[in-house]
Amino acid sequence: MDMKFVDREKIYSSKKRSSKFKPLLEALDKLEVGGDAIEIDYEDDKSVNSMRTAVYQYNQEKGVKIKSGKDSENKKIYFYRER
């Protein structure tokens, strides 16, 4: 087996979260600081973690700060923009 180390930037990855979370990411673009929040129903904590990871990546790419809050009783998660 022949192995060598390469820069990670040279690796092309076609897998993106945007396909599954495209509606969420499009809605995040419309959020304004101090404005409305996005409310999403969820089924389990795994889906909440996936959404939060997608939003974290969105924050990194766009340089914004979108936070979340969770209502466990009603199984809803909220996303709102701080900056």
Secondary structure, DSSP 4 states (H G I P E B T S, - for coil): -------GGG------GGGTTHHHHHHHHH--TTS--EEEE-SSHHHHHHHHHHHHHHHHHHT--EEEEEETTTTEEEEEE--
